[in-house]
Amino acid sequence: MLELKNIHGGYGKITILNGVSFSIPKGSITTVIGPNGAGKSTVFKAIFGLLNIHSGQVLLDGKDVTRNTPRQMIGHGVTYVPQGRNVVPQLSVYHNLELGGITATDQAKVRQRIETVMDQFPMLRQFRDRKAIELSGGQQKQLEVARALLLDPKLILIDEPSIGLSPNLVQEVFRTLVRLRDKGVTILMVEQNARSALAISDYGLVLELGQTRMHDEAGKLLADPRVGQLFLGGHVGGDAAEAES
Ligand SMILES: Nc1ncnc2c1ncn2[C@@H]1O[C@H](COP(=O)(O)OP(=O)(O)OP(=O)(O)O)[C@@H](O)[C@H]1O
C-alpha cells in the first residue's frame, strides 16, 4: 500500500534521511523503532508532505505522491497523529471530533461519521460534552485516534502514541490500533515502547542515522539479538544493513 523508495531529505538544507526504503502492505501494523534522533518522526513528515524531499519516491497504492501537501495526503486517505497531546484542551470531546472533519465539504457526512466513531469508542459518547482536558491521558490519545478516523482513512501515521501513558493505558491504545487493523486500516507507528509495540505489530522497521537498517516480521525482530541491543540503548551496526529486506 505504501512504499518509500530511497528517500533523501531533511529540514532546509540539513539532510536527515539518507536513503529510507520500505514498503508496507494493506491492513497491517508496522512499527518503526530506532535510537533517538534516527529520523523516525522525520519519515512520517516525509510521507505527509511536511519535509523537504531531495530525492526518492513515496508511492501510495502505486501512485506517486512524493511532495504532495498534507491536504492532498488527507485527500488520498492518509492521516497523521503527531507526537504529544494534540487535542484542544478547552473544547468538548464532541467539538474536538468535529475538528477532525473540518476539511470535509459534506458536513452532514462528518456528523454521521462522528456517530460511527462514537460507536467504536463508547467512552467518547459517554464524555462527549466534557472538556478534552478533563479526560485521562489514554482517553485523550483515544480521542486523537478517533478524530483521525473522521475522514475514514486507509492509512494512519501515528507517532509515539504511548508517550506519557501508564502501562495499562498503553495497552488500551494498542488494543484500539489492533481493532482498526482488523477492520482493514493500515497503521504505521513510531514507538519508543518498542517491545510492546512490536508485540502487536505485523512488521517492524529499524531506522538508524536516517537509513533503514532492518525490515522484517515483528516477531523476527523481537527475537533478533541485534534488536535487543538496540532496546538497551545500543545500535544495530553496519552488518544489520544486510538484513534489510
Ligand atoms: N524542524 C526541524 N528542524 C531541523 N532539524 C530537525 C527538525 N525536527 C527534527 N530535526 C532533527 O532531525 C533529526 C531526526 O529527528 P526525528 O525527530 O525524526 O528523530 P526520531 O528518530 O523521531 O527521534 P526521537 O526518538 O528522539 O523522537 C534530529 O537530529 C533532529 O534534531
The ligand as a MOL file (V3000), in Angstrom:
LIG
                    3D

  0  0  0     0  0            999 V3000
M  V30 BEGIN CTAB
M  V30 COUNTS 31 33 0 0 0
M  V30 BEGIN ATOM
M  V30 1 N 12.0550 21.0160 12.4650 0
M  V30 2 C 13.3280 20.5980 12.4750 0
M  V30 3 N 14.3250 21.3710 12.0070 0
M  V30 4 C 15.6230 20.9440 11.9850 0
M  V30 5 N 16.0180 19.7330 12.4240 0
M  V30 6 C 15.0630 18.9200 12.9280 0
M  V30 7 C 13.6760 19.3000 12.9780 0
M  V30 8 N 12.9690 18.2730 13.5150 0
M  V30 9 C 13.8770 17.3050 13.7820 0
M  V30 10 N 15.1220 17.6830 13.4370 0
M  V30 11 C 16.3500 16.8850 13.5480 0
M  V30 12 O 16.2020 15.7180 12.7700 0
M  V30 13 C 16.8140 14.6070 13.4130 0
M  V30 14 C 15.8400 13.4490 13.4650 0
M  V30 15 O 14.7380 13.8520 14.2950 0
M  V30 16 P 13.4570 12.9250 14.4760 0
M  V30 17 O 12.5150 13.6760 15.3480 0
M  V30 18 O 12.9930 12.4460 13.1700 0
M  V30 19 O 14.1080 11.6980 15.2650 0
M  V30 20 P 13.3850 10.4730 15.9620 0
M  V30 21 O 14.0650 9.2410 15.4670 0
M  V30 22 O 11.9170 10.5560 15.7820 0
M  V30 23 O 13.8270 10.7630 17.4630 0
M  V30 24 P 13.0780 10.5370 18.8700 0
M  V30 25 O 13.0560 9.0630 19.0900 0
M  V30 26 O 14.0110 11.2330 19.8100 0
M  V30 27 O 11.7220 11.1680 18.7560 0
M  V30 28 C 17.3170 15.0930 14.7610 0
M  V30 29 O 18.6970 15.3200 14.6570 0
M  V30 30 C 16.5640 16.3850 14.9730 0
M  V30 31 O 17.3550 17.3110 15.6970 0
M  V30 END ATOM
M  V30 BEGIN BOND
M  V30 1 1 1 2
M  V30 2 1 2 3
M  V30 3 2 2 7
M  V30 4 2 3 4
M  V30 5 1 4 5
M  V30 6 2 5 6
M  V30 7 1 6 7
M  V30 8 1 6 10
M  V30 9 1 7 8
M  V30 10 2 8 9
M  V30 11 1 9 10
M  V30 12 1 10 11
M  V30 13 1 11 12
M  V30 14 1 11 30
M  V30 15 1 12 13
M  V30 16 1 13 14
M  V30 17 1 13 28
M  V30 18 1 14 15
M  V30 19 1 15 16
M  V30 20 2 16 17
M  V30 21 1 16 18
M  V30 22 1 16 19
M  V30 23 1 19 20
M  V30 24 2 20 21
M  V30 25 1 20 22
M  V30 26 1 20 23
M  V30 27 1 23 24
M  V30 28 2 24 25
M  V30 29 1 24 26
M  V30 30 1 24 27
M  V30 31 1 28 29
M  V30 32 1 28 30
M  V30 33 1 30 31
M  V30 END BOND
M  V30 END CTAB
M  END
